[in-house]
Amino acid sequence: MATIGHMMSEITKSKVKTTDPVRLVTYKQFCQVSLDTSLGHISKLLDMDHFVLVVHNQRMGKYLNTRNSGAQIQVAFVMRAPSHR
């Protein structure tokens, strides 16, 4: 996960250059939760981390009940802690 604010902060502090790869300014720590996770739990997670990644599993394949079908995790949305924290 990368944000324009964090990227600009790192550039301003000369920790990275505009020619560096985006992986140098990504957040490495954030939680991954399902769509069924309670808002109260997400609120607690956002007290500790900058982001919570809300995901769901999507089955892939012609026959959804067979062993040949796979599952792919897709990002539903990202919840971000307020910037004043």
Secondary structure as the mmCIF struct_conf table of DSSP 4:
data_model
#
loop_
_struct_conf.conf_type_id
_struct_conf.id
_struct_conf.beg_label_comp_id
_struct_conf.beg_label_asym_id
_struct_conf.beg_label_seq_id
_struct_conf.end_label_comp_id
_struct_conf.end_label_asym_id
_struct_conf.end_label_seq_id
HELX_RH_AL_P HELX_RH_AL_P1 ILE A 4 THR A 12
TURN_TY1_P TURN_TY1_P1 LYS A 13 SER A 14
BEND BEND1 LYS A 15 VAL A 16
TURN_TY1_P TURN_TY1_P2 THR A 18 THR A 19
BEND BEND2 ASP A 20 ASP A 20
HELX_RH_3T_P HELX_RH_3T_P1 VAL A 22 VAL A 25
STRN STRN1 CYS A 31 SER A 34
TURN_TY1_P TURN_TY1_P3 LEU A 35 ASP A 36
BEND BEND3 THR A 37 THR A 37
HELX_RH_AL_P HELX_RH_AL_P2 LEU A 39 MET A 48
BEND BEND4 HIS A 50 HIS A 50
STRN STRN2 PHE A 51 MET A 60
BEND BEND5 GLY A 61 TYR A 63
TURN_TY1_P TURN_TY1_P4 LEU A 64 ASN A 65
BEND BEND6 THR A 66 THR A 66
TURN_TY1_P TURN_TY1_P5 ARG A 67 ASN A 68
STRN STRN3 GLY A 70 ARG A 80
TURN_TY1_P TURN_TY1_P6 SER A 83 HIS A 84
#
